[in-house]
């Protein structure tokens, strides 16, 4: 298990810290809270920890839902 810090690339805010089996791949989607995020890049990944920068994936509008 590797400690992973998920961060916002613009503000450097830590969105979540958790342990993962493997470091998330660039482009991979991860769930943080109730939202989906996409991995932009990884920083300082070593066997003991990793900092991952993510961006929120826009919600897709479902057909038949009134605005």
N, C-alpha and C positions, 0 to 999 in steps of 0.2 A: 504494500500500500504506500502510495506516494502522496504527501501533502501537496494540494494544488490550491493556489490563490487565483480566483477569477477576478479580473479588473476591467474597468471601463478605460478604453484607450485615450479618451479626451481629458478626463478628470483625474485619472489614477485612483479613483475610488475603488475599494475592495467590495465586490458584489457578494462574494461567498468564498469561504474556505472549507475544503473538505478533502477527504482521502479518496483517491482513485486507484484502481488496479493498474492502469497505465496512463501515461500522459496523453491528453486529448490531441488528436491530429489536427493540423491546420485545415479549416474548412468543415470540420465536424460540427454537428449541432449538439448542444448540451442544454439541459433544462436547469434553470436557476430560479428557484421559487416556482411561480406559475407561468413563467415566460420562457420562450425558446431563444437561445443565443447561438451565434456561430463563432467559432474560434478563428480569430484573425492572425495571431502569431503568438509564439511562446518566447519567454525571456528567462534567462538564468535557469534553464532546466538542468538539474544535476540529479544523481540517483536519490538524493534525500528530499528534494522539493522542486516545485516548478511554478512560475508565474505565467498565467495565460490571459491574454487580452481578448475580449469578446465584444460583439455588437449584437444588439437585439434584432431578431428576425421579425420583419413585419407580419402581422396577423393576416392570413388570407381570409377574404370575405367569402362566406358560404352562400351558395345560390339559394334564393328563396327567402333570405333574411331581409326584412324591411329596414330601411335606414332611419 
